[in-house]
Every structure is written in structure tokens, then in C-alpha cells.
Amino acid sequence: MAATVVRYLRSVGSPTSAPAEREPESVDALPRPDLRAVGDDERAPVSPAEFRAVLGNFASGVTVITAPPGADADTDADADGSGAGSGSGPAGFACQSFASLSLDPPLVTFMVARTSTTWPRIARAGVFCVNILGAEQGELCRSFAVSGADKFAGVAHTPSPVTGSPQLDAVPAWIDCRIHAVHTGGDHLIVVGRVVAMGAAGEGDPLLFHKGRFGRLAD
């Protein structure tokens, strides 16, 4: 029995040893396509216009999700406005639907449209950096929300410390992540990232988004 236990521990590694640094692995960019949307015989209980109007009452922060350059050199244009320029450069898109998820282990999550052509590039990279935008960075957000442009043109950034994803200059906070899991949520994907590094400037107000407009905190 003892010999069996020893062989098992050797095969999986000692539980007290530090985990080895692993290379990022690409993930399935479009998991479970059968759950993409309602079926042809289903009728949505609310209209898309009503859904957007009501949910627009929820104010949120704004982020830019970035990933390092991939091995592919194709050029993609994102039909839904969440793509990012040349496939040979870094990837990035403006993202409102971001949230913290778990403290132990440290997990965060963001949602991305299944029609996004930027997301497959992030999936291939296996890593991403969440750049939390400040109150004065509305134009920066808009530059990452356009379709088919080089979104990093003129944007200063440095590689994040662990994954090498673009860390945008002057953002109030950043979160470096490896992709932990991807789940289907209708016409969007729910991406879970495991935090491997993070930092914050500790000053400045956040950029807010409410009813289709940018805003900021007021006293």
C-alpha cells in the first residue's frame, strides 16, 4: 500500500512543492455552439431593444481586454466592433461586462460576443490583461470599440509582467490573467481568468458607463 502511495505522489508531484510555471494553452474559442442562442421554435420573452434599454440602467466600469501577439498573421475585421486590427499584432477590445469572481483562487470574468473576431485571437494566446480605465480615458475606450482599425496605433503600452499582454499606460489598475475556463452564455461567452499578477495606481476616478454614455463619480 505504501509503495502504491509513493508511486502516485511521484506521478503527480509533491503537494507541498510549488507549482511549475506553465506555458499558456489555447482554448476552444467557440465552446458548445449548440447553446449559442434560442432555438428556431422558441420566442424570446423580451425584445432586444427592451432588454438593452432596461439593462442600460445598470452603471458599470469600463475595461480594455488585451492579449499579446499571436502566431497567426491574418488580418481580421470585427463585425460587432470588438475586434482589433492586424492579426500579427496584439489583440484588444473595449469591455463593459467585467467582474471579480473568486478570492480563493483569485478569478475574474468577462463576457464577449460569440461573433467577435478578437476573441479567437485571445483564446489562441491563452492569456489576457484587464486594463481598468480611468475617468479621462473615454477616447481610449472608443479607440478600442471601433471595427477593423489598428487599435494600438499611438497607444503607449508595456508587456504585463507574467503573460506579456499589453498593459496600457496610465490606467488606474491592471489584472494579468491566464484563461481558466470558458462557458457558453447564449450569444456570448463567459471567460474566466485566473489572476497571476495585478497592480493599481491608487488614485483617480474610474470611467463609468450608463445608458450608452460615459460618466464619472460626483460628490
C-alpha positions in Angstrom: 0.0 0.0 0.0 2.8 2.4 0.9 4.6 1.7 -2.3 1.4 2.5 -4.3 1.1 5.8 -2.5 4.7 6.7 -3.2 4.3 5.9 -6.9 1.2 8.1 -7.0 2.9 11.1 -5.3 5.8 10.8 -7.7 3.5 10.8 -10.7 1.6 13.9 -9.7 4.4 15.7 -7.8 4.6 16.6 -4.1 1.5 18.5 -2.9 3.8 20.8 -0.9 6.0 21.7 -3.8 5.4 25.0 -5.7 3.5 24.6 -9.0 5.8 24.8 -12.0 5.3 27.8 -14.3 3.3 26.6 -17.3 3.0 27.9 -20.8 -0.3 29.4 -21.8 -2.6 26.9 -23.6 -5.0 27.9 -26.3 -8.7 27.3 -25.6 -11.7 26.4 -27.6 -12.8 29.8 -29.0 -16.4 28.7 -29.5 -17.4 26.1 -27.0 -20.8 24.3 -27.3 -22.1 26.1 -30.4 -25.5 24.3 -29.9 -26.2 26.7 -27.0 -25.4 29.9 -29.0 -29.0 31.3 -29.0 -32.7 30.4 -28.6 -34.0 27.7 -30.9 -36.0 28.4 -34.1 -39.1 27.3 -32.3 -38.6 29.5 -29.2 -39.7 33.0 -28.8 -37.7 35.4 -26.7 -39.7 36.7 -23.7 -38.5 40.3 -24.3 -37.3 42.2 -27.4 -33.6 43.0 -27.8 -34.5 46.8 -27.7 -36.3 46.4 -24.4 -33.5 44.3 -23.0 -30.9 46.9 -23.8 -33.0 49.7 -22.5 -33.6 48.1 -19.2 -30.1 46.8 -18.6 -28.7 50.1 -19.6 -29.8 51.4 -16.2 -27.1 49.3 -14.6 -23.9 51.5 -14.4 -20.6 49.8 -14.7 -16.9 50.5 -15.1 -15.1 50.0 -18.4 -12.1 48.0 -19.3 -9.9 47.1 -22.3 -9.1 43.4 -22.5 -5.7 42.8 -24.3 -3.7 39.8 -25.3 -0.1 39.5 -26.8 0.6 39.0 -30.5 -0.2 35.5 -31.7 1.5 33.3 -34.2 -1.2 33.9 -36.8 -0.7 36.7 -39.3 -4.2 37.0 -40.7 -6.0 40.4 -40.6 -9.4 40.4 -39.1 -12.2 43.0 -39.1 -14.6 42.6 -36.3 -18.2 43.0 -37.4 -19.5 43.7 -33.9 -16.9 46.3 -33.1 -14.9 44.3 -30.7 -12.0 43.3 -32.9 -8.5 44.6 -33.0 -6.6 45.4 -36.2 -4.0 43.2 -37.7 -3.8 39.6 -36.6 0.0 39.8 -36.4 -0.1 42.4 -33.6 -1.6 42.4 -30.1 -5.3 42.0 -29.7 -7.7 44.1 -27.7 -11.3 45.2 -27.3 -13.4 47.5 -25.0 -15.3 45.5 -22.5 -18.0 46.7 -20.1 -19.0 43.3 -18.8 -16.2 42.5 -16.4 -16.3 41.5 -12.8 -14.4 39.8 -10.0 -15.5 36.2 -9.4 -13.5 34.4 -6.7 -11.0 35.3 -4.0 -9.6 31.8 -3.5 -8.4 31.1 -6.1 -8.3 34.6 -7.5 -10.6 34.6 -10.5 -12.1 37.3 -12.7 -14.5 37.1 -15.6 -15.6 39.0 -18.7 -18.1 38.4 -21.4 -17.5 38.6 -25.1 -19.8 38.2 -28.1 -19.5 35.0 -30.0 -19.3 37.0 -33.2 -16.2 38.8 -32.0 -13.1 38.1 -34.2 -10.8 39.4 -31.5 -11.8 36.7 -29.0 -10.4 33.8 -31.1 -7.0 35.5 -31.0 -7.2 35.9 -27.2 -8.3 32.2 -27.0 -5.2 31.2 -29.0 -3.0 33.2 -26.8 -4.4 31.6 -23.7 -3.8 34.8 -21.6 -5.1 38.3 -21.3 -4.7 41.5 -19.3 -7.7 43.6 -18.0 -7.0 47.3 -18.2 -9.4 49.2 -15.9 -10.0 52.6 -17.5 -9.9 56.0 -15.7 -12.4 58.9 -15.9 -10.3 60.7 -18.5 -9.9 57.7 -20.8 -13.2 57.8 -22.7 -11.4 58.4 -26.0 -9.1 55.5 -25.4 -12.1 53.3 -24.8 -13.7 54.5 -28.1 -10.5 53.7 -30.0 -10.8 50.0 -28.8 -14.5 49.9 -29.7 -14.2 50.6 -33.4 -14.2 47.9 -36.2 -11.3 46.9 -38.3 -8.8 49.6 -37.2 -5.3 49.3 -35.7 -6.5 49.9 -32.2 -3.0 50.1 -30.7 -1.8 52.9 -33.1 -0.4 55.7 -30.9 -1.4 53.8 -27.7 1.5 53.5 -25.3 1.8 50.1 -23.5 4.2 47.7 -22.0 4.1 43.9 -21.6 2.4 42.8 -18.4 4.8 41.1 -16.1 3.7 37.4 -16.4 1.7 36.9 -19.6 3.2 39.7 -21.7 -0.2 41.1 -22.6 -0.3 44.8 -23.4 -0.6 46.8 -20.2 -1.9 50.2 -21.2 -0.1 53.3 -19.9 -1.8 55.5 -17.3 -4.7 53.1 -16.4 -5.7 53.1 -12.7 -5.4 49.4 -12.4 -4.5 46.2 -14.4 -5.0 42.5 -13.9 -2.8 39.9 -15.6 -4.6 36.5 -16.2 -4.4 33.1 -17.7 -7.6 31.7 -19.2 -9.1 29.3 -16.6 -12.4 28.3 -18.3 -14.8 29.4 -21.0 -18.6 28.9 -20.7 -21.4 29.4 -23.1 -24.0 32.1 -22.3 -26.4 32.4 -25.2 -24.9 34.7 -27.9 -21.9 35.5 -25.6 -19.1 33.6 -24.0 -18.3 33.8 -20.3 -14.5 33.8 -19.9 -12.9 33.1 -16.5 -9.4 34.2 -15.9 -7.0 33.1 -13.1 -5.1 36.1 -11.8 -1.3 35.8 -11.9 -0.3 39.4 -11.4 -2.0 42.8 -10.7 -1.4 46.4 -9.8 -3.1 49.7 -9.1 -2.0 53.3 -9.2 -4.3 54.0 -6.2 -5.6 57.4 -7.4 -8.0 58.8 -9.9 -11.7 58.2 -10.6 -13.0 55.3 -12.7 -14.6 55.7 -16.1 -18.3 54.8 -15.8 -20.8 53.7 -18.5 -24.5 54.3 -18.1 -27.4 54.3 -20.6 -25.0 54.5 -23.5 -22.9 57.3 -22.2 -19.6 57.7 -20.3 -19.7 59.3 -16.9 -17.7 59.8 -13.7 -18.2 59.8 -10.0 -19.5 63.0 -8.4 -19.5 64.2 -4.7 
